[in-house]
Amino acid sequence: MIGNTVIATATEMQNNFGRYLTMVQEGNEIIVTKNGKEVGRLIPREKAVSYLTDSFAGILKGDTDIDKSREISLKEKDEAVY
C-alpha cells in the first residue's frame, strides 16, 4: 500500500474482490496489474466525479484558463478544416 493506494494483481482481485471493494469504499484507490503492468484502477465514486470535473476544467493539464483553452481548441478545429 502506498498512501491510500493499493496495488493488486488481476488474480488477487479476482480471488479477493470483496476485500478490495471494501477498501475502495473506505477511500482507497486500487491499481490492478497484469503481468507487472497497470491495466486499470478502482477509485471511490467521489474521486471519479472530482477527476471528471477537474478534467473538464483543464485542471489536470495544469491549464485553468477556460477562455484560453477554448480559443486554442477552436483554432485547432479551424486549422483541421483547411
C-alpha positions in Angstrom: 0.0 0.0 0.0 1.3 3.5 -1.0 -0.6 6.1 1.0 -4.3 5.4 0.1 -3.3 3.4 -3.0 -3.2 -0.4 -3.0 -1.6 -2.4 -5.8 -3.1 -5.8 -6.6 -2.6 -8.3 -9.4 -5.6 -9.3 -11.5 -5.5 -12.7 -9.9 -5.6 -11.2 -6.4 -8.5 -9.0 -7.4 -10.4 -12.0 -8.8 -9.8 -14.1 -5.7 -10.5 -11.3 -3.2 -12.8 -8.9 -4.9 -15.0 -8.3 -1.8 -12.0 -7.3 0.2 -10.7 -4.8 -2.4 -14.2 -3.4 -2.9 -14.4 -2.7 0.8 -11.0 -0.9 0.6 -12.4 1.3 -2.2 -15.5 2.1 -0.1 -13.1 3.2 2.7 -11.5 5.7 0.3 -8.5 3.7 -1.1 -7.6 3.5 -4.7 -6.8 0.1 -6.1 -4.3 -0.2 -9.0 -4.8 -3.5 -10.9 -1.8 -5.1 -12.6 -1.4 -7.9 -15.0 2.0 -9.3 -15.9 3.5 -6.5 -14.0 1.8 -3.7 -15.9 -1.0 -1.4 -14.8 -4.3 -2.3 -16.5 -6.8 -0.4 -14.5 -7.8 1.3 -11.3 -10.7 1.2 -9.0 -11.4 4.5 -7.3 -14.0 5.8 -4.9 -17.0 7.4 -6.6 -16.2 10.8 -5.1 -12.8 10.7 -6.6 -14.2 9.7 -10.0 -16.6 12.7 -10.0 -13.8 15.0 -8.9 -11.5 13.6 -11.6 -14.0 14.2 -14.4 -15.0 17.6 -13.2 -11.3 18.7 -12.9 -10.5 17.3 -16.4 -13.4 19.3 -17.9 -12.0 22.5 -16.3 -8.5 21.7 -17.6 -7.0 21.4 -14.2 -5.4 18.0 -14.9 -3.4 19.6 -17.7 -2.4 22.5 -15.5 -4.4 24.9 -17.7 -7.1 26.5 -15.7 -7.8 29.4 -18.1 -11.1 28.2 -19.7 -11.2 31.0 -22.3 -7.6 30.3 -23.4 -8.4 26.6 -23.7 -11.5 27.3 -25.8 -9.6 29.7 -28.0 -6.8 27.1 -28.7 -9.4 24.4 -29.3 -11.3 26.5 -31.8 -8.1 27.4 -33.6 -7.1 23.7 -33.9 -10.5 22.9 -35.3 -10.2 25.8 -37.9 -6.8 24.5 -38.9 -8.1 21.0 -39.4 -10.8 22.2 -41.8 -8.3 23.9 -44.1 
